Amino acid sequence: MKNLFFTLFLFTSLVALAQKPCEIDTNVTDSLGTYKLTKQHMIFERSFAGNSTNIFFALSSNNGVLGLETQQLSSSFDFVKAVCFDKNSKIYLQLNNGKIITLLYVGNDTCGSLIRNDANKNTRVISGLFVFSKDNYEDLKISPVTFMRVKFAGETIDYPFKTEFVSEMDKKKYEPENYFINYLKCIED
């Protein structure tokens, strides 16, 4: 009987320790409603021959409407080609269970900004907000994301997700496949 209680205690402790803590960046309630935003997490990093691409996600809830705030940084010593979001832009997330979740862009047309740093490196930054439909995100709570396709204005780019990686940028460990499993609970009301 002692072994059963010990095993149950050990299992409960492991489950509690395995859950990621919620890191909320913004949490506002006022006369207009409520807005909650998680801290940004890197979900994609590619670096090759002096060119790099980093994609960050942050989950938001604006009066109960769940959204995904994305930011893409593309850097190079050469010119960085612009990618743009328009009214037809979408993010497609392919899950490990075979389902595909579609998120719709809800902002103004933008091609981001081009910035030149002190080392003469060009960096293009583009940010956008994509929203979930009311019921299309439930599978994200239980199934890892294996692949992302972004439909920009004029082109579509695919991004495979890794189970985990240590970023060259900040030397932190990220788990993109389980991002939604770990953090969707943080913004649900």
Backbone as a chain_set.jsonl record, in Angstrom:
{"seq": "MKNLFFTLFLFTSLVALAQKPCEIDTNVTDSLGTYKLTKQHMIFERSFAGNSTNIFFALSSNNGVLGLETQQLSSSFDFVKAVCFDKNSKIYLQLNNGKIITLLYVGNDTCGSLIRNDANKNTRVISGLFVFSKDNYEDLKISPVTFMRVKFAGETIDYPFKTEFVSEMDKKKYEPENYFINYLKCIED", "coords": {"N": [[0.817, -1.189, 0.0], [1.996, 1.208, 0.756], [3.781, 1.542, -1.322], [2.055, 2.085, -3.458], [0.952, 4.58, -2.718], [3.322, 6.086, -2.681], [4.117, 5.886, -5.374], [1.942, 7.161, -6.617], [2.201, 9.732, -5.483], [4.742, 10.465, -6.509], [4.223, 10.438, -9.294], [2.266, 12.493, -9.471], [3.79, 14.669, -8.626], [5.719, 14.815, -10.667], [4.122, 15.457, -12.898], [3.174, 17.978, -12.141], [5.582, 19.412, -12.054], [6.341, 19.321, -14.718], [4.752, 21.057, -16.15], [4.693, 24.182, -17.837], [5.368, 27.405, -16.518], [3.158, 30.226, -16.537], [4.023, 33.108, -18.265], [3.241, 36.219, -18.193], [3.17, 39.124, -20.076], [1.669, 41.443, -20.462], [-1.226, 42.54, -18.809], [-4.218, 43.8, -18.71], [-7.082, 45.346, -17.447], [-9.798, 47.312, -18.043], [-12.209, 49.963, -18.629], [-12.795, 49.359, -21.241], [-12.515, 46.666, -21.489], [-10.764, 43.522, -21.314], [-7.311, 42.719, -21.722], [-4.759, 40.505, -22.452], [-1.431, 39.381, -22.688], [1.096, 37.106, -23.516], [4.577, 36.537, -22.704], [7.086, 36.932, -25.248], [8.208, 34.189, -27.264], [10.766, 32.421, -28.912], [10.224, 30.633, -31.852], [11.264, 29.739, -34.172], [14.392, 29.465, -35.771], [16.894, 30.223, -38.032], [20.098, 30.149, -39.346], [22.545, 30.905, -41.6], [25.418, 31.275, -43.501], [25.843, 34.03, -42.888], [23.301, 35.05, -43.065], [20.209, 35.352, -41.356], [17.161, 34.204, -39.852], [14.645, 34.773, -37.572], [11.815, 33.847, -35.726], [9.242, 34.913, -33.635], [6.715, 34.194, -31.222], [3.815, 35.358, -29.485], [1.091, 34.907, -27.377], [-2.226, 36.219, -27.297], [-5.112, 37.632, -25.675], [-7.906, 39.353, -26.344], [-10.499, 40.734, -24.991], [-11.571, 38.153, -24.883], [-11.135, 37.175, -27.457], [-8.931, 35.135, -29.01], [-5.564, 35.445, -29.99], [-2.575, 35.384, -32.05], [0.386, 36.88, -31.828], [2.881, 37.687, -34.012], [6.339, 37.971, -34.828], [8.839, 38.598, -37.109], [12.26, 38.489, -37.683], [14.635, 39.237, -40.017], [17.933, 39.033, -41.031], [20.892, 40.273, -42.642], [24.046, 40.922, -44.299], [23.734, 41.699, -46.831], [21.126, 43.069, -48.987], [17.887, 42.771, -47.569], [15.183, 41.02, -48.538], [11.829, 42.11, -48.78], [8.995, 40.836, -47.08], [5.482, 40.721, -46.951], [2.461, 41.403, -45.1], [-0.96, 41.102, -45.852], [-4.547, 41.546, -46.354], [-5.206, 38.964, -47.104], [-3.42, 37.297, -45.895], [-2.296, 34.435, -44.048], [-1.734, 32.021, -41.436], [-0.844, 28.703, -41.377], [-0.982, 25.925, -39.363], [0.364, 22.817, -39.012], [-0.502, 19.945, -37.304], [0.722, 17.317, -35.162], [-1.153, 15.298, -35.058], [-2.228, 15.303, -37.565], [-4.131, 17.226, -38.24], [-4.946, 20.523, -39.491], [-4.576, 23.823, -38.549], [-5.909, 26.991, -39.118], [-5.02, 30.373, -39.086], [-6.085, 33.739, -39.199], [-5.028, 36.823, -40.621], [-5.277, 40.018, -39.102], [-4.736, 42.773, -39.493], [-3.428, 45.947, -40.71], [-2.192, 46.361, -44.08], [1.211, 45.583, -44.377], [4.752, 45.812, -44.737], [6.704, 45.752, -42.967], [9.719, 47.006, -41.356], [12.91, 48.262, -42.345], [16.023, 48.095, -40.924], [19.243, 49.335, -40.229], [22.077, 48.254, -38.569], [24.806, 49.035, -36.242], [26.926, 47.468, -37.116], [26.721, 47.45, -39.833], [24.783, 45.675, -40.737], [21.841, 44.601, -42.241], [18.514, 44.535, -41.1], [15.344, 43.273, -41.315], [12.187, 43.798, -39.996], [9.097, 42.416, -39.33], [5.842, 42.485, -38.125], [2.798, 41.0, -36.956], [-0.703, 40.378, -36.281], [-2.545, 37.513, -35.802], [-5.603, 35.756, -35.761], [-7.462, 33.204, -34.02], [-10.199, 31.101, -34.953], [-13.314, 30.613, -33.193], [-13.451, 27.877, -32.377], [-11.232, 26.545, -33.379], [-8.833, 26.029, -32.105], [-8.625, 24.1, -30.154], [-7.383, 21.574, -30.571], [-4.728, 22.335, -30.538], [-4.025, 22.364, -27.901], [-3.401, 19.814, -27.186], [-1.924, 18.481, -29.13], [1.273, 18.423, -30.635], [2.814, 20.968, -32.73], [4.044, 20.534, -35.933], [4.789, 21.799, -38.227], [4.787, 24.889, -40.002], [3.139, 27.054, -42.195], [3.331, 30.087, -43.825], [1.345, 32.395, -45.363], [2.187, 34.988, -47.113], [1.78, 38.262, -48.592], [1.874, 37.704, -51.863], [3.693, 35.528, -51.744], [4.393, 32.245, -50.376], [5.772, 30.784, -47.497], [7.435, 28.084, -45.985], [7.962, 26.699, -42.73], [9.607, 24.418, -40.881], [9.009, 22.944, -37.688], [10.997, 22.441, -34.794], [11.565, 19.972, -32.243], [12.978, 20.825, -30.001], [15.404, 23.435, -29.436], [18.532, 25.149, -28.945], [18.954, 28.494, -28.881], [20.971, 30.454, -31.057], [21.004, 33.147, -30.795], [20.245, 34.031, -28.127], [21.047, 31.993, -26.474], [19.217, 30.426, -25.089], [17.004, 27.685, -24.316], [14.439, 26.474, -26.394], [11.153, 25.188, -27.094], [9.511, 24.687, -29.672], [7.562, 22.925, -30.873], [5.806, 22.271, -28.813], [4.773, 24.682, -28.002], [2.108, 25.799, -28.031], [0.737, 23.897, -26.486], [1.964, 24.31, -24.04], [1.413, 27.047, -23.454], [-1.15, 28.072, -24.222], [-3.065, 27.839, -22.226], [-2.504, 29.965, -20.606], [-3.744, 32.281, -21.491], [-6.41, 31.834, -21.751], [-9.679, 32.589, -20.735]], "CA": [[0.0, 0.0, 0.0], [2.899, 2.351, 0.794], [4.325, 1.704, -2.669], [1.02, 2.7, -4.276], [0.905, 6.004, -2.365], [4.572, 6.684, -3.128], [4.042, 5.987, -6.831], [0.955, 8.205, -6.922], [2.818, 11.008, -5.12], [5.808, 10.723, -7.47], [3.603, 10.77, -10.579], [1.632, 13.805, -9.337], [4.864, 15.657, -8.553], [6.318, 14.95, -11.998], [3.177, 16.165, -13.764], [3.167, 19.376, -11.717], [6.845, 20.026, -12.442], [6.476, 19.328, -16.172], [3.98, 22.144, -16.745], [5.413, 25.435, -17.953], [4.681, 28.505, -15.837], [2.669, 31.302, -17.407], [4.77, 34.353, -18.196], [2.371, 37.24, -18.769], [3.865, 40.382, -20.321], [0.688, 42.514, -20.292], [-2.518, 42.098, -18.293], [-4.926, 45.051, -18.475], [-8.545, 45.358, -17.397], [-10.294, 48.676, -17.869], [-13.597, 50.137, -19.07], [-12.946, 48.801, -22.588], [-12.47, 45.212, -21.421], [-9.52, 42.917, -20.82], [-6.281, 42.368, -22.704], [-3.683, 39.729, -21.841], [-0.409, 39.018, -23.668], [2.2, 36.343, -22.939], [5.931, 36.911, -23.084], [7.491, 36.381, -26.543], [9.06, 33.0, -27.303], [11.278, 32.11, -30.241], [9.733, 29.344, -32.323], [12.02, 29.335, -35.368], [15.672, 30.135, -35.967], [17.732, 29.688, -39.106], [21.272, 30.986, -39.529], [23.425, 30.276, -42.576], [26.224, 32.15, -44.367], [25.639, 35.441, -42.571], [21.874, 35.388, -43.123], [19.465, 34.704, -40.282], [15.724, 34.447, -39.699], [14.12, 34.402, -36.268], [10.377, 34.107, -35.601], [8.786, 34.922, -32.256], [5.275, 34.159, -30.989], [3.227, 35.723, -28.193], [-0.354, 34.682, -27.413], [-2.987, 37.321, -26.723], [-6.561, 37.532, -25.52], [-8.481, 40.695, -26.339], [-11.922, 40.541, -24.693], [-11.938, 36.771, -25.177], [-10.709, 36.777, -28.799], [-7.557, 34.65, -28.904], [-4.74, 35.8, -31.132], [-1.158, 35.038, -32.074], [1.201, 37.988, -32.303], [4.111, 37.157, -34.594], [7.371, 38.926, -35.229], [9.908, 37.949, -37.862], [13.476, 39.277, -37.89], [15.516, 38.678, -41.048], [19.147, 39.842, -41.037], [21.919, 39.937, -43.614], [24.888, 42.044, -44.712], [23.174, 42.099, -48.118], [19.759, 43.574, -48.906], [16.922, 41.797, -47.07], [13.947, 41.093, -49.31], [10.632, 42.36, -47.972], [7.788, 40.011, -47.12], [4.411, 41.619, -46.512], [1.161, 40.892, -44.698], [-2.121, 41.823, -46.362], [-5.821, 40.994, -45.873], [-5.299, 37.55, -47.439], [-2.356, 36.552, -45.216], [-2.752, 33.399, -43.123], [-0.771, 31.066, -40.909], [-1.353, 27.338, -41.295], [-0.21, 25.11, -38.437], [0.095, 21.389, -39.156], [-0.311, 19.286, -36.025], [1.214, 15.942, -35.171], [-2.292, 14.402, -35.272], [-2.651, 15.419, -38.955], [-5.042, 18.35, -38.457], [-4.349, 21.802, -39.863], [-5.247, 24.96, -37.931], [-5.699, 28.206, -39.906], [-5.159, 31.644, -38.383], [-6.31, 34.818, -40.154], [-4.376, 38.096, -40.323], [-6.277, 41.048, -38.812], [-4.101, 44.088, -39.378], [-3.261, 46.717, -41.938], [-1.131, 45.889, -44.964], [2.518, 46.037, -43.909], [5.959, 45.102, -45.162], [7.664, 45.885, -41.882], [10.712, 48.078, -41.382], [14.291, 47.878, -42.596], [16.9, 48.798, -39.988], [20.668, 49.042, -40.404], [22.71, 48.39, -37.257], [26.162, 49.596, -36.212], [27.853, 46.584, -37.829], [26.291, 47.495, -41.236], [23.933, 44.53, -41.038], [20.452, 44.977, -42.487], [17.529, 43.713, -40.412], [13.946, 43.59, -41.648], [11.288, 43.381, -38.925], [7.678, 42.462, -39.681], [4.992, 41.991, -37.043], [1.388, 40.897, -37.33], [-1.622, 39.689, -35.379], [-3.387, 36.504, -36.441], [-6.6, 35.3, -34.789], [-8.052, 31.876, -34.1], [-11.658, 31.101, -34.909], [-13.743, 30.231, -31.844], [-13.267, 26.477, -32.018], [-10.188, 25.842, -34.129], [-7.574, 25.93, -31.391], [-8.684, 23.063, -29.12], [-6.375, 20.541, -30.84], [-3.403, 22.858, -30.209], [-3.774, 22.12, -26.48], [-3.011, 18.423, -26.938], [-1.093, 17.923, -30.194], [2.389, 19.291, -31.024], [2.858, 21.542, -34.077], [5.232, 20.028, -36.615], [5.079, 22.536, -39.462], [4.037, 26.135, -40.163], [3.161, 27.681, -43.515], [2.861, 31.47, -43.748], [0.952, 32.978, -46.647], [2.433, 36.42, -47.169], [1.267, 38.871, -49.82], [2.732, 37.4, -53.003], [4.443, 34.277, -51.647], [4.151, 31.383, -49.228], [7.031, 30.249, -46.987], [7.253, 26.997, -45.028], [8.891, 26.653, -41.609], [9.472, 23.208, -40.058], [9.224, 23.161, -36.255], [11.847, 21.49, -34.104], [11.091, 19.603, -30.915], [13.632, 21.812, -29.153], [16.689, 23.928, -29.907], [19.158, 26.208, -28.162], [19.088, 29.616, -29.796], [22.263, 31.107, -31.227], [20.828, 34.55, -30.443], [20.246, 34.297, -26.689], [21.54, 30.783, -25.786], [18.144, 29.805, -24.309], [16.375, 26.504, -24.916], [13.048, 26.671, -26.795], [10.424, 23.992, -27.506], [8.446, 25.197, -30.539], [6.469, 21.977, -31.143], [4.877, 22.266, -27.684], [4.479, 26.059, -27.593], [0.682, 26.002, -27.741], [0.395, 23.018, -25.375], [2.474, 24.915, -22.819], [1.057, 28.436, -23.154], [-2.532, 28.478, -24.505], [-3.788, 27.916, -20.949], [-2.178, 31.224, -19.949], [-4.574, 33.404, -21.936], [-7.822, 31.494, -21.777], [-10.417, 33.179, -19.589]], "C": [[0.866, 1.26, 0.0], [3.474, 2.619, -0.593], [3.334, 2.382, -3.593], [0.944, 4.197, -3.997], [2.165, 6.727, -2.83], [4.566, 6.892, -4.639], [3.08, 7.084, -7.251], [1.522, 9.583, -6.617], [3.89, 11.402, -6.131], [5.237, 11.139, -8.818], [2.981, 12.162, -10.532], [2.684, 14.902, -9.309], [5.501, 15.885, -9.915], [5.407, 15.711, -12.952], [3.172, 17.647, -13.413], [4.442, 20.09, -12.14], [6.991, 20.161, -13.95], [5.724, 20.479, -16.823], [4.79, 23.423, -16.742], [4.648, 26.535, -17.218], [4.242, 29.561, -16.85], [3.514, 32.549, -17.18], [3.969, 35.41, -18.944], [3.15, 38.54, -18.88], [2.941, 41.571, -20.065], [-0.615, 41.912, -19.806], [-3.284, 43.346, -17.862], [-6.428, 44.802, -18.454], [-8.967, 46.792, -17.139], [-11.719, 48.756, -18.39], [-13.854, 49.572, -20.465], [-12.93, 47.278, -22.598], [-11.154, 44.72, -20.87], [-8.592, 42.58, -21.979], [-5.153, 41.671, -21.958], [-2.741, 39.286, -22.952], [0.706, 38.268, -22.956], [3.533, 36.932, -23.388], [6.267, 36.255, -24.433], [8.394, 35.164, -26.367], [9.507, 32.774, -28.739], [10.768, 30.726, -30.64], [10.478, 28.857, -33.565], [13.306, 30.145, -35.426], [16.428, 29.428, -37.078], [18.876, 30.68, -39.307], [22.223, 30.256, -40.466], [24.11, 31.355, -43.402], [25.954, 33.631, -44.136], [24.212, 35.918, -42.662], [21.159, 34.673, -41.985], [18.0, 35.112, -40.326], [15.312, 33.928, -38.333], [12.639, 34.77, -36.229], [9.987, 33.934, -34.144], [7.26, 34.897, -32.228], [4.974, 34.714, -29.608], [1.723, 35.535, -28.356], [-1.063, 35.85, -26.743], [-4.459, 36.955, -26.603], [-7.086, 38.948, -25.385], [-9.993, 40.549, -26.203], [-12.404, 39.162, -25.127], [-11.586, 36.291, -26.57], [-9.23, 36.405, -28.726], [-6.779, 34.95, -30.18], [-3.302, 35.358, -30.952], [-0.404, 36.222, -32.66], [2.527, 37.421, -32.767], [5.076, 38.294, -34.902], [8.466, 38.135, -35.917], [11.046, 38.935, -38.046], [14.325, 38.559, -38.914], [16.714, 39.595, -41.175], [20.143, 39.325, -42.063], [22.809, 41.158, -43.841], [24.454, 42.548, -46.079], [21.774, 42.678, -47.904], [18.829, 42.452, -48.446], [15.602, 42.026, -47.802], [12.75, 41.28, -48.375], [9.608, 41.252, -48.177], [6.699, 40.852, -46.462], [3.192, 40.837, -46.05], [0.096, 41.76, -45.338], [-3.377, 41.106, -45.885], [-5.983, 39.511, -46.164], [-4.243, 36.688, -46.736], [-2.943, 35.597, -44.18], [-1.549, 32.65, -42.592], [-1.484, 29.73, -40.825], [-0.418, 26.56, -40.379], [-0.597, 23.652, -38.633], [0.461, 20.708, -37.846], [0.165, 17.855, -36.216], [0.086, 14.938, -35.427], [-2.873, 14.513, -36.687], [-3.581, 16.585, -39.25], [-4.258, 19.61, -38.801], [-5.216, 22.913, -39.283], [-4.898, 26.192, -38.756], [-5.954, 29.432, -39.051], [-5.223, 32.75, -39.421], [-5.648, 36.111, -39.688], [-5.437, 39.18, -40.14], [-5.639, 42.423, -38.622], [-4.101, 44.805, -40.702], [-2.155, 46.09, -42.785], [0.201, 46.454, -44.478], [3.624, 45.179, -44.499], [7.06, 45.263, -44.126], [8.608, 47.047, -42.084], [12.085, 47.503, -41.638], [15.179, 48.747, -41.721], [18.33, 48.386, -40.287], [21.347, 49.267, -39.058], [24.134, 48.919, -37.377], [27.181, 48.756, -36.97], [27.524, 46.508, -39.323], [25.499, 46.266, -41.649], [22.496, 45.037, -41.18], [19.528, 44.005, -41.751], [16.143, 44.2, -40.808], [13.069, 42.977, -40.562], [9.855, 43.516, -39.423], [6.893, 41.803, -38.55], [3.554, 41.94, -37.523], [0.599, 40.139, -36.283], [-2.519, 38.776, -36.197], [-4.345, 35.977, -35.38], [-7.066, 33.887, -35.096], [-9.552, 32.057, -34.275], [-12.045, 30.522, -33.551], [-13.372, 28.807, -31.455], [-12.074, 25.803, -32.673], [-8.885, 25.653, -33.361], [-7.543, 24.807, -30.343], [-7.628, 21.98, -29.328], [-4.956, 21.01, -30.517], [-3.031, 22.601, -28.746], [-3.207, 20.728, -26.219], [-2.055, 17.844, -27.976], [0.028, 18.895, -30.576], [2.25, 19.794, -32.468], [4.147, 21.073, -34.728], [5.688, 20.92, -37.773], [4.231, 23.801, -39.494], [4.223, 26.636, -41.594], [2.58, 29.081, -43.36], [2.58, 31.958, -45.159], [1.107, 34.487, -46.526], [1.723, 36.976, -48.396], [2.261, 38.535, -50.927], [3.544, 36.127, -52.908], [4.058, 33.522, -50.377], [5.475, 30.759, -48.816], [6.72, 29.21, -45.915], [8.355, 27.021, -43.977], [8.664, 25.358, -40.832], [9.774, 23.546, -38.598], [10.135, 22.072, -35.708], [11.206, 21.144, -32.762], [11.679, 20.559, -29.891], [14.929, 22.249, -29.819], [17.217, 24.953, -28.915], [19.487, 27.319, -29.141], [20.519, 30.139, -29.854], [22.203, 32.546, -30.745], [20.965, 34.803, -28.936], [20.657, 33.099, -25.831], [20.496, 30.143, -24.868], [17.576, 28.61, -25.068], [14.903, 26.801, -25.18], [12.453, 25.353, -27.27], [9.248, 24.389, -28.401], [7.295, 24.226, -30.773], [5.402, 22.019, -30.051], [4.493, 23.66, -27.212], [3.016, 26.238, -27.189], [0.214, 25.115, -26.582], [0.798, 23.679, -24.056], [1.845, 26.253, -22.464], [-0.372, 28.865, -23.49], [-3.334, 28.661, -23.219], [-3.587, 29.271, -20.268], [-3.111, 32.367, -20.329], [-6.054, 33.085, -22.001], [-8.506, 32.064, -20.54], [-11.268, 32.163, -18.895]], "O": [[0.539, 2.251, -0.654], [3.636, 3.771, -0.995], [3.734, 3.184, -4.437], [0.88, 4.999, -4.929], [2.088, 7.855, -3.317], [4.962, 7.95, -5.127], [3.385, 7.858, -8.158], [1.345, 10.511, -7.406], [3.938, 12.554, -6.563], [5.719, 12.097, -9.423], [3.155, 12.939, -11.471], [2.488, 15.96, -9.909], [5.791, 17.024, -10.281], [5.885, 16.531, -13.737], [3.167, 18.49, -14.311], [4.394, 21.252, -12.543], [7.709, 21.047, -14.414], [6.037, 20.844, -17.956], [5.488, 23.725, -15.774], [3.42, 26.59, -17.286], [4.881, 29.755, -17.884], [3.697, 32.991, -16.045], [4.012, 35.485, -20.172], [3.724, 39.01, -17.898], [3.369, 42.588, -19.519], [-1.064, 40.892, -20.328], [-3.038, 43.89, -16.786], [-6.973, 44.133, -19.332], [-8.557, 47.412, -16.157], [-12.37, 47.728, -18.574], [-15.004, 49.332, -20.834], [-13.291, 46.662, -23.601], [-10.505, 45.394, -20.069], [-9.034, 42.207, -23.066], [-4.65, 42.181, -20.956], [-3.183, 38.868, -24.023], [1.209, 38.719, -21.926], [3.597, 37.721, -24.331], [5.791, 35.159, -24.727], [9.223, 35.107, -25.459], [8.718, 32.919, -29.672], [10.865, 29.771, -29.87], [10.34, 27.701, -33.964], [13.313, 31.348, -35.166], [16.582, 28.207, -37.072], [18.658, 31.886, -39.421], [22.658, 29.14, -40.182], [23.451, 32.246, -43.938], [25.849, 34.4, -45.091], [23.931, 37.079, -42.366], [21.466, 33.52, -41.682], [17.648, 36.204, -40.772], [15.597, 32.783, -37.98], [12.251, 35.863, -36.643], [10.346, 32.949, -33.5], [6.597, 35.489, -33.08], [5.767, 34.564, -28.678], [1.147, 35.955, -29.36], [-0.579, 36.403, -25.756], [-4.974, 36.098, -27.32], [-6.756, 39.658, -24.435], [-10.685, 40.272, -27.182], [-13.501, 39.016, -25.667], [-11.725, 35.101, -26.852], [-8.383, 37.244, -28.421], [-7.265, 34.741, -31.292], [-2.871, 35.006, -29.854], [-0.539, 36.531, -33.845], [3.222, 36.75, -32.004], [4.673, 39.42, -35.196], [8.96, 37.138, -35.39], [10.844, 40.061, -38.499], [14.699, 37.403, -38.714], [16.558, 40.795, -41.4], [20.234, 38.126, -42.324], [22.388, 42.291, -43.608], [24.759, 43.68, -46.454], [21.299, 42.766, -46.771], [18.97, 41.31, -48.885], [14.99, 43.089, -47.694], [12.684, 40.671, -47.307], [9.383, 40.791, -49.296], [6.967, 41.606, -45.527], [2.921, 39.743, -46.546], [0.212, 42.985, -45.374], [-3.29, 40.162, -45.1], [-6.813, 38.853, -45.537], [-4.183, 35.479, -46.961], [-3.941, 35.898, -43.527], [-0.483, 32.638, -43.207], [-2.582, 29.629, -40.277], [0.794, 26.537, -40.593], [-1.757, 23.287, -38.442], [1.571, 20.862, -37.337], [0.025, 17.269, -37.29], [0.331, 13.852, -35.952], [-3.893, 13.893, -36.985], [-3.799, 16.905, -40.419], [-3.084, 19.751, -38.458], [-6.429, 22.947, -39.494], [-3.729, 26.422, -39.063], [-6.976, 29.524, -38.372], [-4.499, 32.711, -40.416], [-5.699, 36.454, -38.507], [-6.386, 39.26, -40.92], [-5.979, 43.146, -37.686], [-4.687, 44.348, -41.684], [-1.293, 45.378, -42.271], [0.314, 47.649, -44.201], [3.452, 43.982, -44.73], [8.219, 44.942, -44.389], [8.345, 47.955, -42.873], [12.396, 46.393, -41.206], [15.104, 49.975, -41.765], [18.598, 47.218, -40.568], [21.216, 50.339, -38.467], [24.609, 49.213, -38.474], [28.199, 49.281, -37.42], [27.995, 45.602, -40.01], [25.549, 45.863, -42.811], [22.006, 45.8, -40.348], [19.743, 42.793, -41.782], [15.812, 45.376, -40.658], [13.188, 41.794, -40.246], [9.443, 44.582, -39.88], [7.233, 40.716, -38.084], [3.139, 42.723, -38.378], [1.151, 39.364, -35.502], [-3.166, 39.203, -37.153], [-3.952, 35.772, -34.232], [-7.068, 33.435, -36.241], [-10.12, 33.044, -33.807], [-11.191, 29.997, -32.837], [-13.013, 28.56, -30.304], [-11.914, 24.591, -32.537], [-7.915, 25.154, -33.931], [-6.509, 24.597, -29.709], [-7.033, 21.512, -28.357], [-4.077, 20.19, -30.252], [-1.851, 22.62, -28.394], [-2.607, 20.48, -25.173], [-1.434, 16.811, -27.725], [-0.239, 20.073, -30.816], [1.648, 19.132, -33.314], [5.223, 21.198, -34.143], [6.821, 20.815, -38.241], [3.079, 23.786, -39.06], [5.333, 26.637, -42.126], [1.481, 29.251, -42.833], [3.451, 31.94, -46.029], [0.279, 35.17, -45.924], [1.124, 36.217, -49.158], [3.383, 39.041, -50.919], [4.055, 35.672, -53.932], [3.483, 34.081, -49.443], [6.222, 30.263, -49.66], [5.865, 29.419, -45.055], [9.513, 27.318, -44.271], [7.628, 25.211, -40.185], [10.675, 24.332, -38.306], [10.047, 20.914, -36.119], [10.414, 21.913, -32.217], [10.968, 21.05, -29.014], [15.485, 21.535, -30.654], [16.46, 25.547, -28.148], [20.212, 27.109, -30.113], [21.192, 30.252, -28.829], [23.217, 33.11, -30.333], [21.714, 35.687, -28.52], [20.621, 33.175, -24.603], [20.856, 29.393, -23.961], [17.658, 28.535, -26.294], [14.2, 27.314, -24.309], [13.169, 24.498, -27.789], [8.108, 24.425, -27.938], [6.147, 24.662, -30.865], [4.22, 21.825, -30.334], [3.938, 23.805, -26.123], [2.728, 26.773, -26.119], [-0.62, 25.539, -25.781], [0.06, 23.613, -23.072], [1.746, 26.579, -21.281], [-0.779, 29.948, -23.071], [-4.188, 29.545, -23.139], [-4.407, 29.679, -19.446], [-3.255, 33.323, -19.568], [-6.869, 33.966, -22.276], [-7.961, 32.018, -19.437], [-11.947, 32.488, -17.921]]}, "num_chains": 1, "name": "protein.A"}
